[in-house]
Amino acid sequence: MGRGPQITTTNDYTVVTVGDHHGDLFAMRLSNSDNQWSAPVKINDADTTAKEALSGLSAGKGNDVYTVWLDTRLGNNNLYGSLSKDGGLTWEKNQLIYRGEQKGICDCCKPSVSFDQNGSMYVMFRNKLDGARNMYLISSKDNGKHFGKAQKLGTGDFMIDGCPMDGGDLAADENGRVTTVWRRQLEVYVAEPEKPEVKLGVGRTPVILQTGKGPAIAWQQDGAIQFRSTNGQKTVSIGKGQYPKLAMMADKKTSLCVFERDGQILVKPIVL
C-alpha cells in the first residue's frame, strides 16, 4: 500500500528513501560519477515519528529532492515534508505542511509530491474531515518554504469510517498543469484542481506518469491492470495483476508498467 522504498533521479544522483522498523525515514543516494551509494541519513528530525513509512518523493531542478510523509509528532498523523538540495545527502528542517483539523489526516494513505519545470511543488494527501476521506491538494512556489491553502479535489465525498489505504497519485507537466488520480468508494477518478472529477472505471491503486503527450494512467480493476493512453481516448487491459507502477524509458517514447502477479514482479513496455 505504498510503505515500500521510494525512488527518484536528479541531475547527478539516484535517490531512495525507505522507512525502518523503528518509525524513522532514511535516504540514500547513488552517484552517477562513481556508482557508489552514500550511507543512510535520517530525514525526520523527531525520532520515530514516521511510523507508517508512508511517503512520497520527487526531484526538482538540479539536485533538489523533496519528500513528504505521515508524521505522528503532534499526536496524530499529519503531513510533513523536507527538502534536500544535494540529492538526499543532507536534509533541511522538517516542515509541517498540513495539520489535520480533526485529529490528523487519513492514517494509512500514502501522500504524493510532484515538481513542475518551473520549480513549483504539489502535494496530494487524503484528508479526514466530518466523516469524509477526500483527496486534497496543497502547493508551494518556493521549494516547500511556504504552502498555500489545501483544496479538496473533486465534487463528491468519500464517506467512510476508516482508511481506504489508497493514496492515489499526481503529476505536473512543464506548464504547471496538475493531474491527479485517486479512488473513491470502488471507483477510480482523474481530476484537475478546481475542476469536476472524471470517472475512469471501477478499481483501485491508480498511478500516473507525465509524458510529452500527456498523462498516462494505470490502475487495478477486477484483478487486471488497466492502462489509459496519454490522450485519454483508449483504455486497454495489459493482463492479470495488481499494484501497478509507471516509469518512463530513456527514449521518452516508451513507458514501463511494473506490477505484481501471483508472487512475481512483471514489467510491460508500452509505446506511448
WOQUI-V216551 format. One record per pair of residues at least 12 apart in sequence whose ideal C-beta (glycine too) atoms are under 10 Angstrom apart, sorted by sequence separation. I is the first residue (numbers start at 1). GAP is how many residues later the second one is. D is the distance in Angstrom with one decimal. If there is no record, write none. Layout:
i=<I	I>
gap=<GAP	GAP>
d=<D	D>
This chain:
i=<5	6	15	16	28	29	43	55	56	57	68	69	82	83	111	112	113	124	125	138	139	168	169	170	179	180	187	188	189	206	207	216	217	225	226	245	246	256	257	5	6	15	16	26	27	28	55	56	67	68	69	81	82	98	111	112	123	124	125	136	137	138	168	169	178	179	180	184	187	188	205	206	207	215	216	217	224	225	244	245	246	255	256	257	4	5	14	15	16	26	27	54	55	67	68	80	81	97	110	111	123	124	136	137	168	178	179	187	188	205	206	215	216	221	224	225	244	245	255	256	3	4	13	14	15	26	27	54	55	66	67	80	81	82	109	110	111	122	123	124	136	137	153	167	168	177	178	182	184	186	187	188	203	204	205	206	214	215	216	217	222	224	225	243	244	245	254	255	3	13	14	24	25	26	27	53	54	55	66	67	79	80	81	97	109	110	122	123	136	137	166	167	168	177	181	186	187	188	190	203	204	205	213	214	215	216	219	221	223	224	225	241	243	244	254	255	12	13	14	25	26	50	52	53	54	65	66	67	79	80	81	109	121	122	123	135	136	153	166	180	183	185	186	187	188	189	200	202	203	204	213	214	215	218	223	224	225	227	241	242	243	254	255	12	13	14	24	25	26	51	52	65	66	78	79	80	108	109	121	122	134	135	164	165	166	186	188	190	201	202	203	212	213	214	217	222	223	224	225	226	239	241	242	243	253	254	6	10	12	13	24	25	50	51	52	64	65	78	79	80	106	107	109	120	121	134	135	164	181	183	200	202	203	211	223	225	227	238	240	241	242	253	12	13	20	24	49	50	51	52	64	65	78	79	105	106	120	121	132	134	164	168	183	201	202	205	206	208	210	218	239	240	241	242	245	247	249	251	252	5	6	9	11	12	14	16	23	49	50	51	63	64	65	67	73	78	79	105	106	107	119	120	121	123	134	164	168	170	183	200	201	203	209	220	221	238	240	241	249	251	10	18	20	24	49	50	63	64	65	74	78	105	106	119	120	121	134	164	166	168	182	183	203	206	220	239	240	243	244	245	249	5	7	9	14	15	17	23	24	44	49	50	54	60	62	63	64	65	71	73	76	77	104	105	106	112	116	118	119	120	121	127	129	134	135	168	170	183	203	218	219	220	241	249	13	16	17	19	23	24	25	26	43	48	49	61	62	63	65	67	76	97	104	105	109	119	123	132	133	134	158	160	181	182	202	220	241	244	246	248	13	19	22	23	24	25	44	46	48	49	52	55	56	59	60	62	63	66	69	71	74	78	79	98	100	102	103	111	112	113	114	115	125	127	132	133	134	153	158	159	160	181	190	201	219	230	241	17	22	23	24	25	43	46	47	51	55	63	65	66	71	74	76	77	78	79	97	101	102	107	109	121	124	127	131	132	133	154	158	159	180	181	182	200	218	240	23	24	26	44	46	50	67	68	76	77	78	98	100	101	102	106	111	113	123	126	130	131	132	133	153	157	158	181	190	201	217	218	239	241	20	22	23	25	44	45	46	49	59	69	75	76	77	97	100	101	102	105	106	115	129	131	132	133	153	154	156	157	180	200	218	227	238	22	23	24	25	44	49	59	66	68	75	76	77	98	100	101	102	106	124	130	131	133	153	156	158	179	188	190	217	239	20	21	23	25	27	50	68	74	77	81	106	131	133	154	216	227	238	19	49	57	76	77	80	105	113	127	133	135	153	156	179	188	215	19	21	72	77	79	81	126	128	135	178	188	200	216	225	238	17	19	20	71	133	135	137	139	156	177	188	225	19	29	46	70	181	187	198	201	225	236	18	19	45	70	72	128	135	141	154	179	180	186	200	211	224	225	17	19	29	44	70	153	154	155	168	169	171	174	179	181	183	207	209	210	212	225	18	43	45	70	126	139	154	166	168	169	170	171	173	177	178	181	182	183	205	207	209	211	218	224	17	27	43	44	70	83	98	126	153	154	166	167	168	169	170	171	172	173	174	177	179	181	188	190	204	205	206	207	208	209	210	223	17	43	70	126	139	152	153	165	166	167	168	169	171	173	204	205	207	209	213	216	218	220	17	27	70	81	98	126	153	155	156	164	165	166	168	169	170	171	188	205	207	212	213	218	220	16	43	69	70	97	126	137	152	153	154	155	156	173	211	212	216	218	225	227	229	231	15	25	68	69	81	125	126	151	152	153	154	155	173	190	211	230	15	41	68	97	124	125	137	151	154	156	171	172	211	225	227	229	15	25	50	67	68	69	79	124	136	153	154	171	211	14	43	49	68	79	95	105	124	135	170	171	13	25	45	67	79	124	135	169	171	209	6	41	44	45	66	78	97	123	135	181	209	5	8	11	15	17	23	38	40	41	43	45	46	65	66	77	79	122	134	135	169	209	3	4	6	8	10	23	38	41	42	43	45	66	95	98	101	122	135	169	2	3	4	5	6	7	8	9	10	11	12	13	15	17	19	38	39	41	44	65	95	97	122	134	169	207	218	1	2	3	4	6	8	10	11	12	38	43	64	77	92	95	96	98	121	133	168	207	2	3	5	6	7	8	10	11	13	15	17	54	76	92	95	98	106	120	132	207	218	1	2	10	11	54	60	68	92	97	166	2	10	54	56	58	59	60	61	106	108	109	118	122	124	135	137	139	166	205	216	10	25	27	29	32	52	54	55	56	57	58	59	60	64	66	68	70	107	108	109	110	112	114	116	117	137	9	31	51	52	54	55	56	57	58	59	60	61	68	70	106	107	108	109	110	111	112	114	115	116	117	118	120	122	124	126	135	137	216	8	25	27	29	30	52	53	54	55	56	58	60	61	64	66	68	79	81	83	106	108	109	110	111	112	113	114	115	116	117	118	119	124	126	137	8	29	30	31	52	55	56	60	61	85	105	106	107	108	109	110	112	114	116	117	118	120	122	124	214	8	29	60	79	81	106	108	109	110	111	112	113	114	116	117	213	27	28	29	60	83	106	116	212	6	27	28	60	83	106	115	116	209	211	6	26	27	82	83	116	135	6	27	58	81	209	27	58	114	58	114	25	81	114	17	56	56	79	112	15	25	56	112	124	68	112	13	17	54	79	122	15	16	13	14	15	109	10	12	13	14	15	66	109	10	12	13	171	10	11	13	68	169	10	66	67	169	9	10	66	8	64	8	64	61	60	60	77	114	116	112	112	114	70	6	3	8	2	4	6	1	2	3	6	8	1	2	1	2	2	54	56	58	54	56	58	56	58	1	3	1	2	1	2	1	2	1	2	2	2	1	7	4	7	2	1>
gap=<12	12	12	12	12	12	12	12	12	12	12	12	12	12	12	12	12	12	12	12	12	12	12	12	12	12	12	12	12	12	12	12	12	12	12	12	12	12	12	13	13	13	13	13	13	13	13	13	13	13	13	13	13	13	13	13	13	13	13	13	13	13	13	13	13	13	13	13	13	13	13	13	13	13	13	13	13	13	13	13	13	13	13	13	14	14	14	14	14	14	14	14	14	14	14	14	14	14	14	14	14	14	14	14	14	14	14	14	14	14	14	14	14	14	14	14	14	14	14	14	15	15	15	15	15	15	15	15	15	15	15	15	15	15	15	15	15	15	15	15	15	15	15	15	15	15	15	15	15	15	15	15	15	15	15	15	15	15	15	15	15	15	15	15	15	15	15	15	16	16	16	16	16	16	16	16	16	16	16	16	16	16	16	16	16	16	16	16	16	16	16	16	16	16	16	16	16	16	16	16	16	16	16	16	16	16	16	16	16	16	16	16	16	16	16	16	17	17	17	17	17	17	17	17	17	17	17	17	17	17	17	17	17	17	17	17	17	17	17	17	17	17	17	17	17	17	17	17	17	17	17	17	17	17	17	17	17	17	17	17	17	17	17	18	18	18	18	18	18	18	18	18	18	18	18	18	18	18	18	18	18	18	18	18	18	18	18	18	18	18	18	18	18	18	18	18	18	18	18	18	18	18	18	18	18	18	19	19	19	19	19	19	19	19	19	19	19	19	19	19	19	19	19	19	19	19	19	19	19	19	19	19	19	19	19	19	19	19	19	19	19	19	20	20	20	20	20	20	20	20	20	20	20	20	20	20	20	20	20	20	20	20	20	20	20	20	20	20	20	20	20	20	20	20	20	20	20	20	20	21	21	21	21	21	21	21	21	21	21	21	21	21	21	21	21	21	21	21	21	21	21	21	21	21	21	21	21	21	21	21	21	21	21	21	21	21	21	21	21	21	22	22	22	22	22	22	22	22	22	22	22	22	22	22	22	22	22	22	22	22	22	22	22	22	22	22	22	22	22	22	22	23	23	23	23	23	23	23	23	23	23	23	23	23	23	23	23	23	23	23	23	23	23	23	23	23	23	23	23	23	23	23	23	23	23	23	23	23	23	23	23	23	23	23	24	24	24	24	24	24	24	24	24	24	24	24	24	24	24	24	24	24	24	24	24	24	24	24	24	24	24	24	24	24	24	24	24	24	24	24	25	25	25	25	25	25	25	25	25	25	25	25	25	25	25	25	25	25	25	25	25	25	25	25	25	25	25	25	25	25	25	25	25	25	25	25	25	25	25	25	25	25	25	25	25	25	25	26	26	26	26	26	26	26	26	26	26	26	26	26	26	26	26	26	26	26	26	26	26	26	26	26	26	26	26	26	26	26	26	26	26	26	26	26	26	26	27	27	27	27	27	27	27	27	27	27	27	27	27	27	27	27	27	27	27	27	27	27	27	27	27	27	27	27	27	27	27	27	27	27	28	28	28	28	28	28	28	28	28	28	28	28	28	28	28	28	28	28	28	28	28	28	28	28	28	28	28	28	28	28	28	28	28	29	29	29	29	29	29	29	29	29	29	29	29	29	29	29	29	29	29	29	29	29	29	29	29	29	29	29	29	29	30	30	30	30	30	30	30	30	30	30	30	30	30	30	30	30	30	31	31	31	31	31	31	31	31	31	31	31	31	31	31	31	31	32	32	32	32	32	32	32	32	32	32	32	32	32	32	32	33	33	33	33	33	33	33	33	33	33	33	33	34	34	34	34	34	34	34	34	34	34	35	35	35	35	35	35	35	35	35	35	35	35	35	35	35	35	36	36	36	36	36	36	36	36	36	36	36	36	36	36	36	36	36	36	36	36	37	37	37	37	37	37	37	37	37	37	37	37	37	37	37	37	37	37	37	37	37	37	37	37	38	38	38	38	38	38	38	38	38	38	38	38	38	38	38	38	38	38	38	38	38	38	38	38	38	38	38	38	38	38	38	38	39	39	39	39	39	39	39	39	39	39	39	39	39	39	39	39	39	39	39	39	39	39	40	40	40	40	40	40	40	40	40	40	40	40	40	40	40	40	40	40	40	40	40	40	40	41	41	41	41	41	41	41	41	41	41	41	41	41	41	41	41	41	41	41	41	41	42	42	42	42	42	42	42	42	42	42	42	42	42	42	42	42	43	43	43	43	43	43	43	43	43	43	43	43	43	43	43	43	44	44	44	44	44	44	44	44	44	44	44	44	44	45	45	45	45	45	45	45	45	45	45	45	46	46	46	46	46	46	46	46	46	46	47	47	47	47	47	47	47	47	47	47	47	48	48	48	48	48	48	48	48	48	48	48	48	48	48	48	48	48	48	48	48	48	49	49	49	49	49	49	49	49	49	49	49	49	49	49	49	49	49	49	50	50	50	50	50	50	50	50	50	50	50	50	50	50	50	50	50	50	50	50	50	50	50	50	50	50	50	51	51	51	51	51	51	51	51	51	51	51	51	51	51	51	51	51	51	51	51	51	52	52	52	52	52	52	52	52	52	52	52	52	52	52	52	52	52	52	52	52	52	53	53	53	53	53	53	53	53	53	53	54	54	54	54	54	54	54	54	54	54	54	54	54	54	54	54	54	54	54	54	55	55	55	55	55	55	55	55	55	55	55	55	55	55	55	55	55	55	55	55	55	55	55	55	55	55	56	56	56	56	56	56	56	56	56	56	56	56	56	56	56	56	56	56	56	56	56	56	56	56	56	56	56	56	56	56	56	56	56	57	57	57	57	57	57	57	57	57	57	57	57	57	57	57	57	57	57	57	57	57	57	57	57	57	57	57	57	57	57	57	57	57	57	57	58	58	58	58	58	58	58	58	58	58	58	58	58	58	58	58	58	58	58	58	58	58	58	58	58	59	59	59	59	59	59	59	59	59	59	59	59	59	59	59	59	60	60	60	60	60	60	60	60	61	61	61	61	61	61	61	61	61	61	62	62	62	62	62	62	62	63	63	63	63	63	64	64	64	65	65	66	66	66	67	67	68	68	68	69	69	69	69	69	70	70	71	71	71	71	71	72	72	73	73	73	73	74	74	74	74	74	74	74	75	75	75	75	76	76	76	76	76	77	77	77	77	78	78	78	79	79	80	80	82	83	84	86	94	94	95	96	96	97	104	105	105	106	106	106	107	107	107	107	107	108	108	109	109	110	111	111	112	113	113	113	114	114	162	162	163	163	164	164	165	165	166	166	167	203	204	238	239	240	241	242>
d=<6.7	7.5	6.3	5.2	5.2	8.9	8.6	5.7	4.9	9.3	7.0	7.5	5.1	8.2	6.2	4.7	9.6	7.0	8.4	4.3	8.9	6.4	5.4	8.5	7.7	7.3	5.7	4.6	9.5	7.1	7.2	6.9	8.8	6.9	7.7	7.4	7.8	7.1	8.1	4.2	9.6	7.5	7.7	9.4	7.0	7.6	6.3	7.5	9.1	4.4	8.6	7.3	6.7	9.4	6.6	7.7	8.9	5.3	7.6	9.7	7.0	7.4	5.4	7.7	9.3	5.9	7.9	7.9	7.8	5.9	8.9	3.9	9.7	8.5	7.0	8.9	4.9	5.0	5.6	4.7	9.7	9.1	5.9	5.9	7.5	8.5	9.1	5.0	7.7	4.2	5.4	9.4	3.7	6.5	8.4	5.3	5.4	8.7	9.6	4.2	7.2	8.0	4.5	5.6	3.1	6.3	9.4	7.1	7.3	6.1	8.2	9.9	5.1	9.4	7.7	6.3	7.0	7.1	7.5	7.5	9.4	8.7	9.6	6.8	7.8	6.4	8.2	6.4	7.6	6.2	6.0	6.6	8.5	10.0	9.7	8.6	8.1	6.2	5.2	9.9	6.4	8.2	8.8	7.5	6.4	7.1	5.8	8.4	9.2	10.0	5.8	4.6	9.7	6.8	5.0	9.7	8.4	6.5	9.8	8.4	9.1	6.3	7.8	8.9	4.4	9.7	5.3	4.9	6.7	4.3	4.2	9.6	9.9	5.7	5.6	7.8	4.8	9.6	7.3	8.4	9.6	5.9	5.0	9.5	7.1	8.8	7.7	7.2	5.6	5.7	7.4	8.9	9.6	9.3	9.7	5.6	7.3	6.9	8.0	4.5	5.4	9.8	8.6	4.0	9.8	9.7	9.6	8.0	9.9	5.4	4.5	8.7	6.0	8.6	6.7	8.2	8.7	6.2	8.5	7.1	6.6	9.8	8.1	8.6	9.8	9.2	5.2	7.9	7.5	6.3	9.5	3.9	9.3	4.9	7.8	7.4	6.5	9.1	4.6	8.7	9.9	9.3	7.6	9.1	8.6	8.3	6.8	9.3	5.4	8.0	4.0	6.0	8.3	9.7	5.8	6.6	7.6	8.2	9.4	6.4	5.0	5.5	5.7	9.8	6.0	7.6	5.4	4.5	9.1	9.9	5.2	7.4	7.6	6.4	4.5	8.9	8.9	9.4	6.4	8.1	5.4	4.5	9.6	9.7	9.4	7.5	4.8	8.0	7.5	9.9	3.6	8.5	6.9	7.2	8.6	9.6	7.8	8.8	9.1	8.6	9.6	3.9	5.2	9.7	6.5	6.5	9.5	8.3	6.7	6.6	7.9	5.1	5.1	8.0	9.2	6.8	4.6	8.1	4.2	9.7	7.3	9.2	9.5	6.3	4.6	7.0	7.0	6.4	7.4	9.8	6.8	5.6	7.6	5.4	7.1	5.0	8.6	6.2	9.1	6.0	7.4	5.8	5.3	9.3	8.7	5.8	8.8	7.1	8.5	8.4	7.2	8.1	6.6	7.8	5.8	3.8	6.9	7.8	9.0	7.1	8.5	8.5	7.3	5.7	7.1	9.6	9.0	9.4	9.2	8.0	8.4	10.0	4.4	9.8	9.8	9.3	7.2	9.7	8.2	9.7	9.4	9.2	8.2	7.0	10.0	8.7	8.2	9.1	6.0	5.6	7.8	5.6	8.6	8.6	8.4	4.9	8.1	6.7	6.5	7.9	9.4	5.1	8.7	8.7	9.9	8.6	8.7	9.5	5.2	8.9	9.4	9.2	8.8	7.2	10.0	8.2	5.6	8.8	9.6	9.7	9.1	8.1	9.1	9.6	4.7	7.9	6.5	8.8	6.2	7.7	5.7	5.3	5.0	7.4	8.8	6.7	8.1	9.7	9.2	9.7	9.9	7.4	9.5	9.4	4.9	7.4	8.0	9.7	9.9	9.8	9.6	9.3	9.8	8.9	9.0	9.5	9.6	10.0	6.8	9.7	5.0	9.4	8.4	8.6	7.6	5.6	8.4	5.4	7.5	8.8	8.7	7.5	9.5	5.4	9.8	9.6	9.6	8.4	8.1	9.1	5.9	7.2	8.7	6.1	8.3	9.5	9.9	6.6	6.6	9.7	10.0	6.8	9.3	9.2	10.0	9.3	9.9	9.7	7.8	6.2	8.7	9.4	6.2	8.2	4.3	9.8	9.2	4.1	9.7	8.1	6.3	9.9	6.6	9.0	7.7	6.7	7.6	9.3	8.7	5.6	9.1	9.3	9.7	6.5	9.5	6.5	9.7	9.1	8.8	8.6	8.7	9.4	8.0	3.7	7.9	4.2	7.3	7.6	9.2	8.9	7.1	9.4	9.0	9.7	9.3	8.8	8.4	9.8	9.2	8.1	6.6	9.8	9.2	8.0	9.5	9.0	7.4	9.9	9.6	10.0	9.8	9.9	8.1	7.5	4.4	4.8	9.4	9.6	8.2	9.7	8.1	3.9	7.9	6.5	6.7	8.8	6.5	6.8	5.4	6.3	6.0	10.0	7.8	8.9	9.0	8.3	9.4	8.9	8.8	9.6	9.5	8.9	9.2	9.1	5.5	6.1	6.2	8.4	6.1	10.0	8.5	8.4	9.7	9.8	8.4	5.9	7.9	8.8	4.4	8.9	9.2	7.0	9.8	7.8	4.2	9.3	5.6	9.1	10.0	6.6	4.4	9.8	10.0	9.6	5.0	4.6	6.2	6.8	6.9	8.7	5.9	5.3	9.8	9.7	8.8	9.9	8.7	9.5	5.5	5.3	5.7	8.1	6.3	4.9	6.4	8.9	9.6	8.1	7.7	8.7	9.4	9.4	4.0	6.8	9.9	9.2	9.6	9.5	8.4	9.8	8.3	2.8	5.9	8.4	5.9	6.4	7.3	9.2	9.1	8.9	9.4	5.5	7.9	9.1	10.0	8.0	6.1	9.9	7.5	6.5	5.6	8.5	9.3	8.8	8.3	8.9	9.7	8.1	9.7	9.6	10.0	6.6	7.8	7.9	7.7	8.1	8.0	9.4	9.3	9.3	7.4	9.0	7.9	8.1	7.0	8.8	9.9	6.2	8.4	9.9	8.1	7.3	8.9	9.9	7.8	6.1	8.7	8.2	9.6	7.7	4.9	8.8	9.8	7.0	6.9	7.2	6.2	6.2	5.2	5.7	7.9	9.0	8.0	8.6	9.4	8.3	9.0	10.0	6.2	9.9	9.7	9.5	7.5	4.9	9.7	8.3	9.1	8.3	9.6	6.1	7.4	8.4	9.9	8.2	9.6	8.8	9.2	9.0	6.5	7.2	9.7	7.7	7.9	9.7	9.6	6.0	7.4	9.3	8.4	9.2	7.6	9.8	2.6	8.8	9.0	8.5	8.2	9.8	8.6	7.2	5.2	8.9	7.4	8.2	9.6	7.3	9.3	8.5	9.0	9.7	6.2	8.4	9.6	9.7	7.4	9.4	9.7	9.6	9.2	7.2	8.5	7.4	8.5	8.5	9.7	9.1	9.7	9.0	9.4	8.6	4.6	5.5	8.1	9.0	9.0	9.6	9.4	8.8	8.9	9.4	8.0	7.1	7.8	9.3	5.1	9.8	8.5	6.2	9.9	4.7	5.5	9.5	9.8	9.0	9.9	9.8	7.2	5.6	3.8	6.7	8.9	9.7	6.1	7.9	9.6	7.8	8.3	9.0	7.6	7.5	5.0	10.0	5.4	9.0	5.9	4.6	6.5	6.6	6.8	8.9	8.6	9.2	8.4	7.3	8.5	8.2	8.7	5.6	8.3	5.8	7.0	7.0	8.5	9.4	9.1	5.5	8.3	9.5	8.0	10.0	8.5	9.1	6.0	9.8	8.3	4.7	3.8	8.8	9.3	6.8	5.2	6.3	9.7	5.5	5.5	8.0	5.3	7.4	8.1	8.7	5.8	8.1	6.9	9.2	9.0	8.2	9.3	8.2	8.4	8.8	9.3	9.1	9.8	9.4	9.7	6.3	9.4	9.6	9.5	8.3	8.2	8.9	6.8	6.3	6.0	7.0	9.6	9.0	8.7	5.3	6.9	7.9	7.4	8.8	8.7	7.9	9.1	8.3	9.0	9.9	6.9	7.3	9.4	6.8	7.0	7.2	7.8	6.3	9.8	9.0	6.9	6.7	7.7	8.1	8.9	5.7	9.8	8.9	4.7	8.2	7.6	9.3	6.7	7.2	3.6	9.9	9.9	9.7	9.9	7.8	6.2	7.9	7.1	5.8	9.9	9.5	7.6	9.8	7.1	6.5	10.0	7.0	9.3	5.7	6.9	9.7	8.6	8.7	4.8	10.0	9.4	9.6	7.7	6.7	9.4	9.2	8.8	8.9	8.0	7.2	5.3	4.6	9.5	9.8	9.4	5.7	9.7	7.3	9.0	9.3	5.7	9.5	7.7	8.3	4.6	9.3	9.1	9.2	9.6	8.6	8.7	8.7	9.6	9.9	9.8	6.6	5.1	6.4	7.1	9.8	9.4	9.8	9.3	6.2	8.9	8.9	8.5	8.9	6.6	8.0	5.9	5.0	4.7	7.7	8.7	7.1	8.3	9.8	4.9	7.2	6.2	7.3	9.8	8.8	8.1	9.5	9.1	4.6	10.0	9.5	6.6	7.0	5.9	6.1	8.2	8.4	8.4	6.2	5.2	5.5	8.2	7.5	9.4	6.9	6.2	9.4	7.8	5.4	5.6	7.7	9.5	8.8	9.5	9.3	8.7	5.9	9.9	3.8	4.4	8.8	5.6	5.6	5.8	7.7	7.7	8.9	9.1	9.2	9.3	9.5	8.6	8.6	9.5	9.7	5.7	8.6	9.1	9.0	9.9	9.7	6.8	5.7	8.2	8.9	8.5	9.7	9.1	8.2	8.2	5.4	9.7	7.4	9.8	9.7	9.0	7.8	8.1	4.3	9.4	8.7	9.8	9.3	9.1	8.6	9.9	8.4	7.1	6.9	6.5	8.2	10.0	9.6	7.7	9.6	9.0	6.2	9.2	8.7	8.7	8.9	9.1	8.5	9.9	9.5	7.6	6.2	9.5	9.3	8.6	9.6	7.0	7.2	7.1	4.9	9.2	4.5	9.8	4.0	8.2	6.0	5.3	8.2	9.3	4.1	6.7	8.7	6.4	8.7	9.2	8.2	9.5	9.5	8.1	9.6	6.4	4.5	7.0	4.3	6.9	5.2	6.7	8.8	8.3	9.1	10.0	9.4	5.3	8.1	6.4	8.4	6.2	6.8	5.3	10.0	3.9	8.0	8.1	5.8	5.3	5.7	7.8	8.0	5.6	6.6	6.4	8.9	7.0	8.2	9.0	9.5	9.3	6.9	9.5	4.4	5.3	9.2	9.1	9.4	8.6	7.7	9.2	9.9	9.7	5.3	4.7	6.2	3.6	9.5	5.4	8.0	5.4	6.8	6.9	4.2	8.4	9.7	9.5	9.5	9.5	9.3	4.7	9.5	9.7	8.6	8.9	8.3	9.8	5.8	8.3	10.0	7.9	9.1	8.9	3.9	8.4	5.0	4.8	6.7	7.9	6.0	9.2	8.7	7.6	9.1	9.0	4.2	6.0	7.8	8.7	9.0	8.6	7.9	8.9	9.8	8.8	9.9	9.8	7.5	7.9	5.8	9.0	6.9	5.9	9.1	5.5	9.7	4.5	8.1	7.3	4.1	9.2	7.1	5.0	8.2	10.0	8.1	9.8	5.4	10.0	9.6	7.9	7.8	8.3	7.8	9.2	9.5	9.3	7.5	5.5	9.0	7.0	8.9	7.4	9.2	9.4	9.6	8.5	9.4	9.8	7.4	8.2	9.3	8.2	7.7	9.9	8.8	9.7	10.0	9.7	9.3	9.7	7.5	9.6	8.8	8.6	5.7	7.9	8.3	8.4	4.0	9.1	9.2	9.0	3.4	9.1	9.2	8.8	9.4	9.9	6.0	6.6	9.5	9.0	8.1	8.3	8.9	9.3	4.9	7.2	9.8	8.6	9.2	8.2	5.7	9.5	6.5	8.9	9.6	9.0	6.9	9.5	9.8	9.0	9.2	9.4	9.0	7.8	9.7	9.1	9.0	9.6	8.9	9.8	9.9	6.7	8.0	7.6	9.7	9.6	8.2	3.2	6.9	8.9	9.1	9.4	8.1	9.6	7.3	8.8	9.5	8.9	9.2	9.5	9.9	9.7	8.4	4.7	8.7	7.3	5.9	8.0	9.9	9.7	8.8	8.2	9.8	9.8	9.1	9.1	8.4>
